Structure formats: structure tokens, C-alpha cells
Amino acid sequence: METLSLFRFGTALGLTWGGLLLLIAVLSRVTGLGIEFIRITESIFRGYGPGPLGGIIGGVWGCCVGFVLGVSMAWIYNRLSLQESGE
């Protein structure tokens, strides 16, 4: 069974989560949608809010957190797949 690259999986998840936080912040400023999501999320990510600056701050937070979660998930997957294959 193939193993996942910790760095690549972490980078992919980090960029995805960071990009989504940035996109939601900018769209909420323009359209007003997603304000409740931002209210909940800004309690976790300091500085996150609607608009470009809040989106950039949230994007950086999202990249960092997504990277750590991605590396953790890939590491767990690799460990479980090695146990299953008997290696």
C-alpha cells in the first residue's frame, strides 16, 4: 500500500484551508454571506474577520493549522496502513 508524503499532504491541506478562509472573508465583505461562520471562526483565529486584511490573517492561520493537521493525518494514515500490511 502506498504511503502519503507528510509534507505534501500537509501543504495541500494547509493551502486549501487557508484559501477557503481568505475566500470566505472577502466574499462576506462583498455579499454579507458567511458572517456567522466568521463570528465563530474569529474566536479561534485571532485577527480573522470580514474583508481583505482579516482574510489574509485568517489565510495565514488556516495555512498553519491545515499544515499541522495534514501532517498529522498523513502520519496516522501511514502508521495504520503499515500495520495493516504487516510491515
Backbone as ProteinMPNN parsed JSONL, in Angstrom:
{"seq_chain_A": "METLSLFRFGTALGLTWGGLLLLIAVLSRVTGLGIEFIRITESIFRGYGPGPLGGIIGGVWGCCVGFVLGVSMAWIYNRLSLQESGE", "coords_chain_A": {"N_chain_A": [[0.841, -1.173, 0.0], [0.525, 2.235, -0.774], [2.279, 4.99, 0.717], [1.614, 8.185, 2.223], [3.014, 11.364, 1.49], [4.183, 13.302, 4.048], [4.838, 16.057, 4.085], [3.802, 16.995, 1.613], [1.053, 16.364, 1.793], [0.352, 17.819, 4.056], [0.926, 20.414, 3.134], [-0.909, 20.638, 1.015], [-3.387, 20.45, 2.382], [-3.121, 22.621, 4.108], [-2.909, 24.845, 2.335], [-5.394, 24.65, 1.108], [-7.257, 25.004, 3.261], [-6.432, 27.51, 4.23], [-6.829, 29.081, 1.925], [-9.606, 28.843, 1.627], [-10.525, 30.129, 3.964], [-9.632, 32.737, 3.45], [-11.077, 33.306, 1.076], [-13.757, 33.133, 2.011], [-13.78, 35.244, 3.849], [-13.398, 37.517, 2.207], [-15.59, 37.279, 0.457], [-17.665, 37.51, 2.307], [-17.452, 40.142, 3.052], [-18.133, 41.404, 0.676], [-20.653, 40.315, -0.11], [-22.051, 39.789, 2.228], [-22.629, 37.278, 3.056], [-21.915, 34.414, 5.075], [-21.262, 35.528, 7.508], [-21.922, 34.543, 10.066], [-20.34, 32.239, 10.163], [-17.831, 33.449, 10.171], [-17.935, 34.854, 12.59], [-17.929, 32.748, 14.419], [-15.515, 31.487, 13.746], [-13.601, 33.506, 14.117], [-13.253, 33.541, 16.809], [-11.512, 31.535, 17.24], [-9.305, 31.933, 15.539], [-7.22, 34.457, 15.946], [-7.577, 37.8, 14.922], [-8.852, 37.268, 12.551], [-11.368, 38.157, 10.241], [-14.124, 39.748, 8.451], [-13.338, 40.92, 5.184], [-10.412, 42.079, 3.303], [-7.928, 42.309, 4.838], [-8.498, 40.905, 7.239], [-9.051, 38.502, 6.022], [-6.556, 37.781, 4.959], [-5.082, 37.458, 7.31], [-6.57, 35.363, 8.453], [-6.148, 33.502, 6.432], [-3.412, 32.959, 6.696], [-3.384, 31.855, 9.287], [-5.033, 29.643, 8.714], [-3.456, 28.238, 6.847], [-1.295, 27.46, 8.464], [-2.524, 25.925, 10.538], [-3.9, 24.038, 8.98], [-1.722, 22.795, 7.721], [-0.419, 21.531, 9.903], [-2.475, 19.806, 10.765], [-2.801, 18.302, 8.41], [-0.28, 17.021, 8.16], [-0.383, 15.505, 10.498], [-2.622, 13.862, 9.985], [-1.731, 12.456, 7.7], [0.461, 11.129, 8.783], [-0.789, 9.447, 10.688], [-2.369, 7.921, 8.929], [-0.335, 6.661, 7.426], [0.898, 5.106, 9.432], [-1.21, 3.392, 10.199], [-1.69, 2.076, 7.777], [0.69, 0.714, 7.427], [0.593, -1.082, 9.556], [-1.576, -2.616, 8.797], [-0.641, -3.857, 6.49], [1.284, -5.41, 7.544], [3.955, -4.73, 7.87]], "CA_chain_A": [[0.0, 0.0, 0.0], [1.301, 3.469, -0.879], [2.256, 5.9, 1.859], [1.428, 9.589, 1.88], [4.082, 12.29, 1.845], [3.714, 14.167, 5.127], [4.974, 17.457, 3.681], [2.878, 17.322, 0.516], [-0.325, 16.313, 2.275], [0.198, 18.976, 4.93], [0.894, 21.618, 2.306], [-2.182, 20.662, 0.285], [-4.473, 20.763, 3.305], [-2.906, 23.98, 4.593], [-3.275, 25.814, 1.297], [-6.841, 24.57, 0.896], [-7.961, 25.615, 4.388], [-6.098, 28.93, 4.223], [-7.508, 29.706, 0.794], [-11.042, 28.919, 1.91], [-10.751, 31.186, 4.948], [-9.459, 34.003, 2.737], [-12.208, 33.477, 0.167], [-14.974, 33.39, 2.787], [-13.68, 36.591, 4.427], [-13.609, 38.519, 1.156], [-16.978, 37.173, -0.002], [-18.581, 38.011, 3.328], [-17.397, 41.609, 2.98], [-18.805, 41.847, -0.551], [-22.049, 39.876, -0.206], [-22.69, 39.653, 3.534], [-22.826, 35.864, 3.372], [-20.856, 33.787, 5.853], [-20.933, 36.314, 8.699], [-21.981, 33.66, 11.243], [-19.133, 31.403, 10.127], [-16.701, 34.285, 10.576], [-18.073, 35.125, 14.03], [-17.488, 31.55, 15.143], [-14.116, 31.203, 13.436], [-12.707, 34.529, 14.645], [-12.958, 33.234, 18.208], [-10.41, 30.573, 17.221], [-8.169, 32.537, 14.833], [-7.098, 35.871, 16.331], [-7.369, 38.722, 13.819], [-9.661, 36.899, 11.388], [-12.61, 38.903, 10.136], [-14.522, 40.018, 7.073], [-12.515, 41.883, 4.469], [-9.121, 41.587, 2.806], [-6.912, 42.145, 5.88], [-8.922, 39.777, 8.068], [-8.916, 37.3, 5.206], [-5.139, 37.413, 4.885], [-4.715, 36.928, 8.631], [-7.197, 34.046, 8.54], [-5.478, 32.611, 5.488], [-2.146, 32.521, 7.301], [-3.762, 30.908, 10.343], [-5.535, 28.425, 8.082], [-2.32, 27.501, 6.277], [-0.524, 26.847, 9.56], [-3.319, 24.876, 11.182], [-4.133, 22.998, 7.982], [-0.479, 22.051, 7.526], [-0.216, 20.648, 11.061], [-3.494, 18.752, 10.7], [-2.494, 17.439, 7.271], [0.862, 16.173, 8.518], [-0.863, 14.545, 11.5], [-3.495, 12.885, 9.33], [-0.915, 11.598, 6.838], [1.267, 10.271, 9.657], [-1.689, 8.413, 11.216], [-2.705, 7.048, 7.807], [0.831, 5.832, 7.115], [1.077, 4.122, 10.511], [-2.269, 2.386, 10.119], [-1.534, 1.27, 6.567], [1.821, -0.19, 7.651], [0.128, -2.151, 10.439], [-2.48, -3.474, 8.033], [0.113, -4.669, 5.538], [2.156, -6.305, 8.3], [5.36, -4.313, 7.817]], "C_chain_A": [[0.892, 1.244, 0.0], [1.202, 4.284, 0.408], [2.095, 7.331, 1.354], [2.662, 10.385, 2.286], [3.539, 13.257, 2.894], [3.724, 15.632, 4.691], [3.958, 17.84, 2.608], [1.425, 17.33, 0.971], [-0.606, 17.5, 3.188], [0.099, 20.271, 4.149], [-0.433, 21.735, 1.569], [-3.336, 21.048, 1.205], [-4.343, 22.189, 3.834], [-3.311, 25.031, 3.577], [-4.778, 25.819, 1.036], [-7.595, 25.292, 2.004], [-7.687, 27.12, 4.45], [-6.797, 29.681, 3.104], [-9.002, 29.847, 1.016], [-11.352, 30.013, 2.925], [-10.619, 32.568, 4.307], [-10.657, 34.294, 1.839], [-13.492, 33.82, 0.921], [-14.948, 34.796, 3.374], [-13.964, 37.664, 3.385], [-15.057, 38.477, 0.664], [-17.966, 37.695, 1.037], [-18.589, 39.531, 3.355], [-18.211, 42.118, 1.789], [-20.3, 41.537, -0.515], [-22.778, 39.818, 1.132], [-22.957, 38.212, 3.93], [-21.656, 35.345, 4.203], [-20.477, 34.532, 7.115], [-20.959, 35.443, 9.952], [-20.761, 32.75, 11.309], [-17.933, 32.202, 10.616], [-16.771, 34.596, 12.063], [-17.601, 33.942, 14.862], [-15.992, 31.346, 14.966], [-13.172, 32.243, 14.014], [-12.427, 34.338, 16.131], [-11.808, 32.234, 18.319], [-9.157, 31.206, 16.637], [-8.133, 34.038, 15.098], [-6.795, 36.743, 15.107], [-8.199, 38.427, 12.583], [-10.951, 37.699, 11.397], [-12.96, 39.135, 8.686], [-13.623, 41.076, 6.449], [-11.154, 41.33, 4.105], [-8.079, 41.355, 3.905], [-7.247, 40.974, 6.797], [-8.803, 38.46, 7.325], [-7.479, 36.833, 5.1], [-4.675, 36.824, 6.214], [-5.304, 35.53, 8.811], [-6.562, 33.04, 7.609], [-4.165, 32.085, 6.028], [-2.411, 31.53, 8.426], [-4.198, 29.57, 9.743], [-4.432, 27.59, 7.472], [-1.541, 26.774, 7.364], [-1.277, 25.681, 10.19], [-3.575, 23.726, 10.218], [-2.899, 22.155, 7.731], [-0.262, 21.06, 8.67], [-1.227, 19.505, 11.044], [-3.223, 17.781, 9.554], [-1.34, 16.497, 7.548], [0.423, 15.111, 9.517], [-1.727, 13.461, 10.866], [-2.703, 11.932, 8.446], [-0.072, 10.645, 7.669], [0.421, 9.133, 10.216], [-2.054, 7.424, 10.115], [-1.545, 6.108, 7.496], [1.051, 4.763, 8.175], [0.033, 3.016, 10.425], [-2.121, 1.506, 8.884], [-0.347, 0.322, 6.693], [1.418, -1.35, 8.548], [-0.745, -3.137, 9.681], [-1.715, -4.39, 7.09], [1.109, -5.591, 6.238], [3.618, -5.931, 8.271], [5.815, -3.71, 9.113]], "O_chain_A": [[1.901, 1.287, 0.703], [0.18, 4.269, 1.094], [2.403, 7.637, 0.203], [3.279, 10.103, 3.314], [2.55, 13.95, 2.653], [2.752, 16.358, 4.898], [3.329, 18.894, 2.692], [0.653, 18.205, 0.578], [-1.669, 18.116, 3.108], [-0.722, 21.132, 4.468], [-1.017, 22.817, 1.508], [-4.168, 21.881, 0.845], [-5.344, 22.887, 3.99], [-3.984, 26.003, 3.921], [-5.364, 26.869, 0.773], [-8.478, 26.103, 1.724], [-8.599, 27.91, 4.692], [-7.3, 30.786, 3.308], [-9.599, 30.855, 0.637], [-12.33, 30.744, 2.769], [-11.411, 33.465, 4.594], [-11.187, 35.405, 1.846], [-14.234, 34.708, 0.503], [-15.976, 35.473, 3.4], [-14.694, 38.617, 3.658], [-15.678, 39.523, 0.476], [-18.997, 38.263, 0.677], [-19.616, 40.143, 3.649], [-18.894, 43.137, 1.885], [-21.121, 42.391, -0.849], [-24.009, 39.799, 1.159], [-23.457, 37.952, 5.024], [-20.525, 35.803, 4.036], [-19.467, 34.206, 7.739], [-20.097, 35.592, 10.818], [-20.212, 32.518, 12.386], [-17.115, 31.697, 11.384], [-15.738, 34.596, 12.732], [-16.948, 34.119, 15.89], [-15.283, 31.065, 15.932], [-12.043, 31.907, 14.372], [-11.472, 34.908, 16.66], [-11.2, 32.104, 19.382], [-8.065, 31.036, 17.179], [-8.925, 34.795, 14.537], [-5.869, 36.457, 14.349], [-8.249, 39.242, 11.662], [-11.558, 37.894, 12.45], [-12.2, 38.77, 7.789], [-13.202, 42.018, 7.12], [-10.781, 40.242, 4.542], [-7.415, 40.319, 3.911], [-6.385, 40.148, 7.097], [-8.493, 37.427, 7.918], [-7.205, 35.633, 5.144], [-3.966, 35.819, 6.243], [-4.615, 34.618, 9.268], [-6.444, 31.861, 7.944], [-3.834, 30.913, 5.848], [-1.753, 30.494, 8.517], [-3.786, 28.506, 10.204], [-4.461, 26.362, 7.564], [-1.171, 25.611, 7.202], [-0.732, 24.589, 10.354], [-3.478, 22.561, 10.604], [-3.0, 20.941, 7.549], [0.043, 19.891, 8.435], [-0.862, 18.354, 11.287], [-3.397, 16.572, 9.71], [-1.404, 15.314, 7.215], [0.809, 13.948, 9.4], [-1.578, 12.28, 11.178], [-2.969, 10.73, 8.439], [0.094, 9.482, 7.303], [0.857, 7.982, 10.222], [-2.047, 6.214, 10.344], [-1.743, 4.905, 7.323], [1.361, 3.62, 7.839], [0.36, 1.837, 10.562], [-2.4, 0.309, 8.945], [-0.372, -0.769, 6.123], [1.85, -2.482, 8.329], [-0.663, -4.346, 9.896], [-2.082, -5.551, 6.906], [1.71, -6.455, 5.6], [4.459, -6.758, 8.624], [6.972, -3.308, 9.235]]}, "name": "protein", "num_of_chains": 1, "seq": "METLSLFRFGTALGLTWGGLLLLIAVLSRVTGLGIEFIRITESIFRGYGPGPLGGIIGGVWGCCVGFVLGVSMAWIYNRLSLQESGE"}
